[in-house]
Amino acid sequence: MSAQTHLFLCLKDNYGVLVHDPGSGATASIDAPEEAAVEAALKATGWKLTDILVTHHHGDHTDGIPALKQRHRCRVVAPKAEAQRIPMVDETVRENDVVRVGGLAARVIETPGHTLGQINYFFPADKLLFAGDTLFSIGCGRVIEGNAEAMWQSLLKLRALPDETRVYCGHEYTKANIRFARTVEPDNAALAAREKEADAQIAAKRPTIPSTLGEEKAANPFLRADVPEVAKAVGLAGSPAWKVFAEIRERKNRF
Ligand SMILES: [Zn+2]
């Protein structure tokens, strides 16, 4: 049976998302940004929380864990490299481990950069990617603990997934990301199309995610650092892709 998802805003601009297996009734919360928002989502869906799959240790992804764990006695799965910094972890995972949520299965993809131990969860049967703070729609996470070269390699791992993959990220940053992306690729038609789509979504008070990985490959400058025109646009024609990525990331930090 296919996975069902329920997306909701938490805190200021974080996204929470529930992944539900209708076959077994199992339900995972991807991260736990805010207890009350996750509880409201469970109430709205009637789903029972069985698992929390954590992407990284930042408080706006983990603060809801203790209260949810206490109430629902759910399993907490977290990256091995960050388990010491995440509350109430039951199970640690690393690259290529398979995490089961009832009858659903996710593959763990390690994506160091935003944090050193960050992981993403990919459900191959449903082509669902939970990208945490690694990949945003038309953007990517700040490189806080890792370095630009590692972050670029992490993004390449995500870019290798199928185009139809639906990408759920940790924040609603799409509009600001598009404004920046246009400074890098003002003539990118896919980016213009994404802007039109995002404007319509925002006007209708709908989330701008999930996007598809195909859309991101075509319009997200952080996935396009190895495109010659992009390197040229930031004055780095012929440079290694990770250096082009680093320059784009620096420009975004100052934007
Ligand atoms: Zn974060």
Residues whose N, C-alpha, C, O or C-beta is under 5 A from the ligand:
A	BS01	ZN	H58 D133
